[in-house]
Amino acid sequence: MGFGGPHAGFMACADALKRKMPGRLIGVSVDSRGKPGYRLSLQTREQHIRRDKATSNICTAQVLLAVMASMYAVYHGPDGLRHISKTVHSRTVEMKAVLSAGGIEIEEGAFFDTLVAKVPGNADAILKSATDANINLRRIDFDHIGISFDETSTYEDIITIAAAFGVKATVHPISGVAWPASLVRNTDFLTQKAFNSYHSETEMLRYIKRLESKDLALNESMIALGSCTMKLNATSEMMPLSWPEVSSLHPFVPADQGQGYREMLSLLENWLAEVTGFAGVSLQPNAGSQGEYAGLLAIRRYHLARGDSHRTICLIPVSAHGTNPASAVMVGMKVIGVKCDADGNIDVADLAARTEEHRENLAALMVTYPSTHGVFEETIRSICEIIHDAGGQVYMDGANMNAQVGLTSPGLIGADVCHLNLHKTFCIPHGGGGPGVGPIGVAEQLLPYLPGHSELDSKEGAVCSAPWGSASINTISWMYIAMMGPDGLQEATEVAILNANYMAKRLAPYFPILYTGKNGLVAHECIIDVRPLSDASGVTVEDVAKRLMDYGYHAPTMSWPVGGTLMIEPTESESKPELDRFCDAMISIYGEISAIISGESDPNDNPLKHAPHPCEVICGNDWPHSYSREQAAFPLPYLRNHKFWPSVGRIDNVHGDRNLVCTCDSVEAYAAAGS
């Protein structure tokens, strides 16, 4: 429960609507040898493609939580889940029988795991008796109490709850169901092999390990995804998550039972307010996209409260993250694009012109700092002043906060609201896309418009069903800040910037650095330009990304915010030897491209065009290529000490987009259906 989360939410839809689904959908494709392989569908980057016309502002998904839920189903299987369901329902039926026999009226109707007891005027007294026995029941009103069971509930729990109602109970097992026969499922489910194979802990652990071995994750090597801040998630930061005091609290427990949680969350809010230079922070948004929505909603409510309902224009640079325009549309704003200059900065003249054009209706500007091009824009304060002079508010996207902490702050710069990605800057693991936390900090005038909740003093503007969103994983960021302290946080920022500039300088002789500041430096990330080499060799940026797998590296962010480029963000977590290994890999790839340009290597039959190279290809009898197996698999000496083997070869992207996985047939069946 985690005092509110994180939790995964699932959506299902008819086949005709699948292309309208938000977030990540998995497409099943085939590799260069016809072997089935999964890939994220085109919808994963929908915001970058469709921007303000996107289906939603959701750019990722709570992947880790979805995996946990699926592993629960894998371990128990259909028979185990049926047993759990019958046990839960039996306890509920038995509870009803005990209370009814004791003279307590239970609301009529079908039920599964929840009862509503009618106790005229006596609810509070019964709740106190239950609480004294260490059981929380739900207070519906003065006359009604809710009781819910799960698979951990026992006969002893039934006896204790009955005693709180003043009923002395003897529990007798009861079979049968308390719902209409029309609701009984008679069809099979979870028939796939995965749900019927791993029902011992030994087999389950081996299955999970086999899946994990297919992932090129941070436990293998640096993941230099620009704008993603894939930094260390220290074990010490993660430990509190396993404490029952953290993981087992319901978000709506009586206030006196959650004092420790409330104190921790209050401290974190205050620390984040100090870091950002804002008057207040809300931890409620549980993703960066939800933080954007909450921040823009605060601006919208601010204008409405002032009688400025006509202020609906949101200015957004064309280089902005795709979720920015998608979020603006969600709160009822109209997006107007602002140009960037040749150096990748916001074109201040164009911004001023757009501001003047829409002065009377201007609601906000959305801006990222440092910019999505990886530079500190020197005109950022002037940009904020232009917007404020026209009566607008400045929303700062906190995606690149890892270059600000301790050195500057959104509040100091002049922003009015900023969302943070605690799963980036403040060390919550990404989990393949989630869980995340996207708190917002606001200036004084926006404090009344922070997200409220029925459990908080402010009731309006909730963006999440729990008052503090995904409360439990905030312990990770609390631990990170508490252990780092102010000096450590600033040093982390400085090292992140240092690492990015070191890599930029090492790679610049081979791959041009697309944007730098006036002093030739970058912020915490840099964009390397592959296009000149592509033009000369026919090698695409995707070829480079795929070839990096053979070197044991996840590719940096590809073709965003500029097509044909790679955006590299090393973070402060990586050592110089790891930075050098990555640079060595890129320089080696440059050499492979140069061999194509010089004619030494075949332009169509080379390690880049056929990357990545799985183990079964390297070890197979058939080797039709003009380059050696050694060059394909072991292009640099460090790979002989430890080698990550991709599980599939080059994936057919179009095939994967055409074949979305919306049920769980075998991957072979999907591949056959799409052929």
C-alpha angles and dihedrals in degrees: 000000000000095000087292108342164216096270132162119237120204131205129196128188144172117277091252091061100045093104089059094057114117127231127009124357122178119232121198114222141159130251129228091283096045094259113146117250137169126237138171111263127240089264089072088077096033094124092055090051104038100021108176091014094055120128090241142341092250108118101170138014141234089266099162091053092048089052091050091051092047092049089053088057092044093053097045098034123193094302092050093048091049090051092049092049093049091048093051092047093046091055089050093049090048091050091053091049093051095048093043090051088052093054099260113137116227121201111256124242141075117311140174112188105346135072132187114213121202110223108163109221092339104091098106095050092050092047090053091051091050092047090051086057091051095255125121118209126184119261107214095171140313091296106035137060128189122218122191131183135199135183092281093060116111141193087259089059090053091052092048094049091047090053090055087058090049093253122133104215140203111185121219120187112251127196128199133064134271100217135078118283089237089070095055113109114228099173126091121255136186090028095154119112095248091063094049104044115055111059101135124072091239094054092041093054091049092049092050091047091052090052092046091052089064092060123091096211139155091278086068104040147324116305104209097188107160115232090013102084098211097192134160118293098205119218091230090057091051099048099086090060089073094053113104088221087065104032103038104052119110113226092235101049114135110283093247090060094056103045095120092051092047091050092049092048092047091052091049091049090052093047092050091047089054092047092050098038093236133136095237146358135212119206093192101100107087100198138032090250090052089048089055090050093048093047094049090044089056090053091047093050090047092056092044091052089054092051092253098126089146092066099099104128116113118190114210128177114241088238093060125122109271093242090066097072091036091055093046091055090049092062093047100264128138116231122228117185124229121207127239124221128237091273093057095254126126109275098242093195091054091045091053091048093049091046093052091046091055099028097128094047101035114131105167152333119231112209136167121217123226085029124252085255090067101250136113104245108223093204096058095112092048089050091055091048092053091055095044092049088059093050096257131130126235118233113195118202106223096207091114098041089123087080094051110046111115094357101067137335140221091247093052091049092053106261120145098204135011134178119217127210104221086184088064115029097023101045107251105148116254093223093204089307105340171114095023137167120213108185119179128222120202141191121248097271092056098049094099089056100055112122112285131197139197088252094052134070090255111058103186134081101031114173096179136042092235121063094234098028113218092005101169097061090053084079087073093058091041090056092045094052094040093052097041098045123191095299093047093049091052092047090051090056092048093050091047090055092043092051092050092050092046091054092044091054093047094048099039095087088059106029120028115239102236100208133019136160122259091274092055094253133120132216120240095316139031137206117227117201116229095171099093090053091044091054092051099042111022089239110137129213087249089058089055091048092051093046090055088068089065087056091051098256137121109231120254118245105304127218095347131144085359124029117243094024140101122225112209125199114172098176124207092280097080125089124226092253090056092047089050093049090054092046090048089053092051092046090050089052088051087056091051090051091047089054089058092049092050093048096247091115129046110254091223103030106052137113093264098053093049099039136162104050115201120208093251089057093049091047097040125111093238116075110161097167130111091223124070130260088240092057090048097050107020108032092150130036097241090067091068090066094052130358130191109208118208109230094219137027129236109332123225101237097193092050089054093051090052094049110054116182106234098154133028107257114143116285089240090058091053093048091050092048092053096049 
